[in-house]
Amino acid sequence: MGKEVTKRKILRSFLRSNRSLFSLAIIFGLFSSVLTILIPVGIAKYYDLFFGLSSQKTILFKFLPESWTDTIPHFIVVFACIITLRQLFYFMQRYTTSYLGELFVKQVREQLFEHQLKISLNVYEEKGMSKYLLRFSGDLNSIRKYLSIGIIRFGIDIVLITIAMLTMFFLNKVLVVVVMVGILCALVIVGILNKKMIAISLKLRNKKSGLLSFVNRSLLSIETIKVFNRYGITLKRFNKRSGKVFDYSMKFHFLNGLIATVIPGVLYFSLLGILIVSYLIMSKGYFAWLVSEFSFDTDQLLAYMLILITMLPVIRRLLKVSSRWKVGNISFTKLTEVLNTETEILSAEVRKFPEFDTGHLELETVTFSNNKGIKFFDDLSLNMELGKTYWIYEQDKYWQNHFIHLLLGLKTPEEGGIFINGVSSEHLGVKDLRRQMGVFSTRIPLSGSTVYECISYSKNAKKRRAAEKMLARLHKGCSNNNLLFLSDFISEQGHQLNKNQLLTLAAARCFLSRKKILIFDSLYSKKHYENYQNIMDTLKAAKKQGRTIIFLEKHTPPKNFEMYLDGIINLGKVPLEISLN
């Protein structure tokens, strides 16, 4: 297993590889922030010009040539340019941030799925094939918001609020204290409510996941529900789970609504506080020492109020960002758990890859039990010559699937090992190993939406013609009910195909793989199927090409079949009974 994957490493790697876009988003946000502050200040400047005032606080516009803002017509042109530029930079900042968020999710999603494909079969059997998929999209959406809102948008908002506070401080130092007190009160209240909301959010998340899991299990067993008339009990269980989801949802919405109400409420009371303090200073003569130190102009107060009103949504976002961080951290934890799950070794560790045409395939003192502790092989040793045909059987257990899994590296033995010409399969890499072994088994589900996708993973025109020829060969003499065409759509994992069709597709994907070792699971037990003889004829042709063929059955071979075999192995005998022709 490689290095541990963490949230910090994922974010650092992404931001490092996209630093130019990240910088652009920040720059666009910076310009947008400056121009956003200039809009309420500009309104105050217009008020100044309209009433013929001459406030020193309009020095904020002194960076422009005086002729640009000395008259109302000139000012209107400049103000229109400020609004246009603000909207342009705001759009670029929003689009760049959204692009980075979606790109981040795309990369994590692809990394996650690639890793899931490499996770060993044992892990899936223990934890379930689709357990995490129920939260897949929700977690990806949470980490997208963590990056776009919790990092980029948060950084831009910090810049914006800093510029706003400096501007307000420049306009009047006293009123900044009122604003800071209001923000501090809101921060404390929202912090308390957020803790409760996160706890409810976690419970709601688990309840929703449980409900989706129940729906998934129920629909997968819909036939059982219908046959045994379990509508009532299934619906009752669903409604009970649905009711719990509703209860926690309402608790969540109550707290969320409370937070959404408290934040603007406290901020609006801060605005009220500014009005009260301004009134007391200017009209009632309170805090005379403040009046002497800081003068109050009408346009100054207007600019102050407009800046604060403009900043209310920003302050609201900053106060709520902690919930984004907490939900994002939970999702990152779930994602990294999957990304840190042990995977198969795909590539070979040996410098010289062994031959699969000649030599020996050996199982040396192999012991294996399934995840329930049932032992299938105990100190099993056998030696098969490559290029030959073998019949391996045992009557007592359903062992064939586990034997296939061991040969293909899907599972590892508890003790012992598997060797190809003296090289351990553990050192070959499962991807390289499976390139040499093809499997015929109706137990292994079909993968694909069409017949062609099920039997071939290449879109090459030559491969398609080869697939057509193989189907024609396997369909020879079959009735129309059993015929399949490459473009035919099949149901999920071929559940609606009949047994002859499933047999055809299992055989076709095995032969078309052109592997040097072909393993057949319980083929002879299907001798009464219509296309059995066609499969056997194709198999005889593969034998003439020198391929290794292994039959896995539950009984001894029939007498008329022994002539095709080079060895018969009885796994039920101790010591191992091996008959060679």
N, C-alpha and C positions, 0 to 999 in steps of 0.2 A: 504494500500500500504506500502511496506517495505522501507528500507533506499534507498536514492538516489544513483543511479549507476553513477560513474564518470570514466573518463579515468584513473585518478590516482589510483583509487581503483581497476580497472580491471588489470592494469599493476602490481601494488604492490602485489595483490593476486597471480597472475601468477608467478612472479619472486620469491616470498616467497615460493611457493609450489614446485618450480623447481630450488631452489638456487644451488643445487649440479651441475646440468647440466650447469647452467649459469656460475658458477665458472670454470667449466671445459673449457667452450668456451673461457673465458677470459685467462685462463692459457695457453691453446693451442695457442691462439692469441699472448700472450706475448712471448712464445718461438719462434713462427714463426717470430715475429717482430725482435727479437734479431738476429736470423739466417739470416733473409733477409738483415740486415745491414752488417753482416759479409761477405756476398757474394761480394759486391763491394770493401770492405776493403781487402778481400782475393785476388781479382784481382790485387790490388795495391801491395800486398805482393809478389805475383808471379812476378810482374814487377820488384820489388826490387831484388828478388833472381835471375831473369833471367839476369839482367844487372849488377849484383854484387854490388848493392848499399847497404848502411847500414843506412837507415833512422831511426831516433828515433821515428817517428810517427807510426811505425809498432808495437809499444808497445801494441796496441790493441790485438795482438796475443800472448802477453807474459803470458796470463793465461794458455796457453797450455805448456807442457814440450818442451824445446828448441829442443830436438831431433826430434820432430814431424814436425817441420817446417824449419829445418836447410838446407835441400836440396830440390830440385824440386820434385823428386819422392815421398819423404815423404810428402811434402806439397800437392801434387796432391791427395794422399790417404785421407788426412785430409779434403781437400776441397770437395772431392766427398762425404765424410760422412756428411759435413755441408749441402750440397745441398740435400742429401737424407733425412736428418732429417728435413730440412726446408719444403720440400714437404710433408713429413708425417704429421708434425704438422699443416701445412696449410690445408691439406685435413681434418684432424680431426676437426680443427676449423670451416671450411666451413660446414662440415656435421653436427656438433653439432649446429651451428647457424641455419642452414636450418631446422633441427629437431625441435628446439625451436620455430621457426617461424610457422611451420606447426601445431605443437601442440597447439600453442596459437590460431591460426585461428580455429582449430578443437573445442577447448573449447568454444570460443566465438560464433562460428556458432551453436553449440548445445545449448548453453545458450540462444541465440537469438531465435532459432526456438521454444524451449520450452516456452519461454516467449510469442512468437507470438500466440501459441496455447491457452494461458491463457487470452489473451486480450479479453475484452468483445465485444460482437457482435455489440453494439452501435458504438464503435470506428471504426470497419471495415465498417459499413454502412455509416459513415460520411466521412471517408478518402479513402475508396476503398479497396478491398481485396488484390490487387496485386501492389499497388502503390510503396511500398518500394522494392518489389522484383526486380524491374528494376535496382536497384543500389546495390543489395545484394552482388554479387560476387566482384564487383569493390571495395566496401568499405572494404570487408574482405581482399582483396589483398593489399590495402593501409595500413591497420593496421599491416599486416604481414611484409611489408617493413619497417614500422615505428619501429617495434621491432628489426628485424634482421639487417636492415641497419642503422636506425636512433638511435638505442641504442647500440646493441652489436657490430656491425661493426664499428660504430662511436667511441666507447670506445677503441676498439683494434687499430683503426687508430690513435687515440690520443696518445696511448702508443708508437706506431711505430714512429710517427712523433717526439715525445719527445726524443726517443732514437736517432733518426737520427740527430736532432738538437744538442743534447749534443755531439754526435760524431763529427759533423761538427764544433761545437764550440771548441772541443778539437784539431781538426786539424788546424783550423784557425778562429780566432774571427772576423777578418775583413770581410771575405766573407759571414759570417752569416748575417751581416747587409744587404748586397745586397739581399740575399734570403728573409729576412723578409720584406724588402721594396716591393719586387715583390709580395709576398703573400698578403700584405696589399692592394696594388693596385688592385689585382685580387678580393679581398674580397669586396672592395667598388663597383667595376664595376658589379660583379655578384649580389650583394645585390640589386642594382637598377634594374637590368634586371629581377631578381627573383620576385620582387613585381609586375612588369607588367605581367610576365608569370603566376603568381598565379591567377591574375584577369581574364586573358584569359582562364586559366584552369577551373575556376569555371563556366564561361559562356559556355565553350565547354561541360563541364559535364552536365549542365542543358539542353543544346540543344540535346545532345545524349540521355538523359533520356526522353525528350519530343518525340524524334523520335521513340524510343522503345515503348513508351506508345501509340503512334499513330499506329504503326504496330500491337501492341497487340489488340487495339480496332478494327482495320480494319479486322484482321483475325477472331476475335470472331464474327464479323457481316458479314462474307464473303457471307452468303446466301442472306442478304439484298443487298449487293453490286451487286451480280449477278442478282437477281430478278429485281431490279430497274435500272439495267444497269448503275451503278455509277463508272465504271472503270476509265473514264476520269478524273472526279473531284477528285476521291481518289488518283489517280496517280499524279495529278497536286499538290495536297496538300503535298503528300509525297516528291515529287521532290523539292518543296519549302523548306521544313524542311531539306532535305538532303543537299541542297545547303548551308544553313546556317551552318550546321555541317562542311561542307567542308571549308567554309570561316574561321571559328574560328579555325579549325584544322591547316590551313596553317599559321595563325597568331601565333598559338602555336608553330608550327615547326620552324617558322622563329626565334622566340625568343630562343627556345631551341637550335637551331643550332648556334645562336649567342653566347649563353653561352658556348656551347661545343667548340666553336672556340676561344673565349676570354680567357678561363682558361688556356689551354695549351699555347696559344700565349703569355700571360703575363709571364708564367713560363719559356718558352723558351727564352724570352727576359731577364729574370733574369739570365738564364744560359749564355747568351751573355754578360750580365753585369759582371759576374764573370770572363769571359775570358778577357774582357777589363781591369778590375781592376788588374787582375793578370799580364797582359802585361805591364800596366803602372808602377806597382810596381817593377817587375823583370827586365824589359828591359829599361825603360825610366828613372828610378830613381826617379819617383814621390813618394811622401809620404815616404821620406827616414826614418823618425822616425818610420814608421810601419815596414819597412824592418829590421831595427835594433832590433825591439822588436819581430817580428814574421818572422821566416825564411820560405822560400818556397822551398820545395823539389819536384822533379818531380813526385814521387809516391804519395806524399801527395795531389798534385793537381789532379792527376788521381783519387785517392780515393774520393776526394771531388766531382768531376764531376760525378762519377759513382753513388755515394750516392744520389745526387740531381736527376739524371735521374731515379733512382730506386724509388724515392719518388714522382715523378710527378703524377702517377695515384692516389696515396694516397692523395696528396694535392688536386687533382681534385675532389675526392670523398668528402673530407671535405668541400670544397667550395660549393658543390651541395647539401649537406645533409639538408640544411634549407628548400629546396623545399619538401623533403620527410616529414619533420616535419609538414609543413603547410598542405599538402595534407592529411597526417595521422590525423591531428587534425580535419580537416573537416569531415573525415570518422568517427572518434570517436564521433563527435557531432551527426551525423546522427544515429549511432548505439545506443548511450546512450538515444537519444530521444525515440527510440523504446523500449529500456530496462526500461525506466522510465514511459512508458505508463501504465495507471491503468489496473490491471488485476482482474479476478474473484477470489473470495475466494473459494478455492477448498475443504478444510477440515472443518469439523464441529467444531463449537465453544462450543457446548453444551456437557456436560459430558454424559448424557443419550440420546441416539438416539431414536426418537419416533418410535412406531410401525406403519407399513403401511398396516397391515392386517385388523385391526379393528380401529374404532374411526371415526374421521371426517377430511375432507379436506375443509378448509374454505378460502374464499376470502372476506376480510373485507374492505369495503369502498375503493375499488381499483379505482384509476384514472390513465389513461395511454394515451399518445399521441405519434405518431411516430415522427421521426426527422424532418418532414415537418410541424409539428404542428397540424396534423389531429387527433382529439380526437376519440378513439375507445371505451374506457370504462370511464364512469363518475360515480364515487361513487358506484361502483358495489360491491354488497355483496351477497354471496351465500354459502350454507352449503351442502356438499355432504358426505354421509356416505360411508366409505371405505368398499369394498367388494360388492358394489352394481353397477348397470348399469344405466347410465344417458345419455339422449339425450338433448344436448344444441344447441339452434338454434337462429339465427337472420338473417333476410332477407336483410337488407339494406347495409351491409358493408362486405368487405373481412377481417373478424376479426379473423378467425381461427388461422392463423399463429402467430399473436400477442398473442393470448390466450395461445398457446403452449409455446411460448417464455417466457411468464410470469410464467407459471407453472414450467418450467425447469430451471428458473433462468438465461436464456439467456438475459433477459432484466428485469429491475426493475421498479415497478410502481412509478409514481410521488408522489402519496399519497396512504395511506393504506398499506396492507400487505397480504401475503398468509401464512396460518398456517396449520400445520399437527399435529393434537392432541394437539393444543395449543402452539406448538413451531413454531416460525417464520422461514420461509424458508431462510431468510437472515442469520440466525445463524447455519443453517445446513451445509452449504458448498455445492456448486453446484455439485461437483463430487459425493458426498454422495447422494444428491437429485436425480441426474440423474440415479443412480444405481437402483432406485425404479420405474422409469417411462420409459415406452417404447412408441414409437410414430410410427404410420402408417401415412405417408404423402408422396405423390409423389412430393411435393414442395421442400422437403429436398433432396439435390443432393446425388447421390450415391458416395461412396468413395472406390476406389480400382480398380485394373486392371483386376481382374477376378470375376466371379460370387461369388465364395466362399469368397473372400476378401470383397465383398460388403455386405454380409449377416452375416458374422462372423469374429471376430478379433482374434480367437484362432486357433492355428495350431495343437491342440490336436486331436488325431485320433477319439476319442469318439465324439467330437464336429463336426467333418467332417461327421461322420455317421448320427448324428442328423440332420445336414444340408441336407444330401441326402434324408432322410425320409421326412423332411419338404417340400422340392421341389417336391417329388413324390406326397405328399398329395395335394399340391396346383396345380399340373399339372393334377390331375385326370380328365380324359375325355377331356382334351384340345387337340387341333389340333397340328400337328408337327411344324407348323410355330411359335407356342408360347412356345415351349419347350426350357428349358435352362439346362445346365449341369455345375457342380461346376467349372470345368476347363476352361469353355468358357471365352475368352477374350471379354471385352466390351470396347466401345469407351469412350472418356472422359465424365465422369458423366453419361454414358449410353445414350448419345444423339441419337445413332442409334438403340436403342431398340424400339420395338413397345409398344403400351400402355398396352397391356396385360402382356408383359414381365416386364415392369416397375412396374406394380401393383403387380406382383408376388414377385419381389425382395423387394419392400417396405413392403409387408406383411411378408415375410420370416424373414427379419432383425428385425421386430417388435416382432414376436412370439418367435424367437430363443433367444431373449434377456432375456426371462423368468422374466420380470419385474412384480411387484405387481400391478402397475397401467398402463393400456394400453389406449392410447389416439388415436382415429381414426379421421383423418381429411377428411371430405367429402367422406366417404366410400360409402354411399348409392347412391350418384350421379353416381357411377360407376357400378350400378347393371346390366347394359347391357353388361358388359365385360364377356368374356368366363369363367374366373376363379373366378368370384364373389362368386358363391355359395360355392366353395371350401374354400374361405376365411371365409365366414359366418359359415361353419361347424367347422372350426378350432377355430373360435371365441367363438362358443357355448361351445366347450370343455374347453376353457380358463375360461369362466364364471362359469362352474361347479367346477373349481379348486378354486373358491373364489376370483378371481382377480377383482379389480375395473376397470370398462370399461366405457369410456367416449366418446360418439359420438359428433363430432362438425359438424353441418350441417347448411344449409341456409333455411331450411323449416321444417315443422312439420313432425313427423314420420308417415309412413303409418299405417293404422289401423291394418294390419296383423303383424306389427312389435312391436306394443305397449306391447304385451304380454311378450316380453323379457326385457322390461325396468322397472326399479324401480323408475325412476323419469324423468320428461320432463320439461326443463327449457327454457323459452322464454326470451332472453336477450333484446328483443325489446320492452318489456312492462315495464312501470314505474307506480307503483312499480313492482318488478320482479314477473313474473308469473311462479309458480312452481306447477307442477302436479305430485303427487306421486301415484304409484300403490301399 
